Amino acid sequence: MSLALFATALLTTGCAGSGTGRTEAAPPSASAELLEPTAFADVVAGEEAFVINVHVPDEGSIEGTDAAIPFDRIEQQKAALPADRGTPLAVYCRSGSMSADAVATLTELGYADIVDLRGGMQAWSAEGRPLLPPG
């Protein structure tokens, strides 16, 4: 079988429906707008966003943080989150990996307006921005 014929056969059968006439909707993707420290600072300075530190263990925080909720405890501590799912959220951790997990959970809980600090507190500090001490 030639490569072109094989590719055509693969595309034809790979795209065939199940014959039910139904289509499945793609699940919502867990995504947030990744912001550099300067843009994230602007969000934190505003009064619209609810700012969440999701890093564990506590290694400090950004001034203006509204809540410290461990990334892996968000669902259990959802009472600490805004009741209005339309509230903008600003999420950060130390390096960005825990906040990515937090964004996925927050999206599953129905929050859609989420920004995430690219590079976390490490990037924040690298730009000379202060962190509040742990505790």
Steps between C-alpha positions, in 0.01 A plus 500: 500500500646837408557761767240736348237225486579395858469861624166539321368177649617603846338842477175358364460235768644715776243771439200273462228550759342229707176539309304619803466854374627630834811700555684530826595841626861544596549546873590850609874548499669601818677814401584835638666798350867483599618844603851632545570653844435859387155419361422277800595788732245719321229238559593467868501879542148520361209416724309267270704179521502255789869414545593147610838360606480124435858406590582249772688517724461869586802682357360851512242687301433800283352803673130523418440123517144425611541130584761230541348171388730204425473400133396148597235613751300745288195277466495427874542871583270640231304688769799738513448586132263767369144370470462688171668279238534808279747660740842542336765286670876560508693187594867446580745260663879487529588396144177453305442125515266492801303794365447311173342216699294754695371654177374158389309453826361854498382450142324178602329698779361742240741794515591626154672837549839390632849644462815317609838652586748364244801369690333553837661674796844418358432718195341763724812518720734490199348832393586647840144488629460438874342197663340496841664252738339160569236481767 
